[in-house]
């Protein structure tokens, strides 16, 4: 029983890490765009 809960926790952690990576990638993209726009003189 305990092992199953640990498996579920691991799966959730992996999912969270995946989301974090995606979010960071997105944020980097967004900040890059903002930098370009800023340098564009807008």
Beta strands, then each sheet from edge to edge (+ up, - down):
end
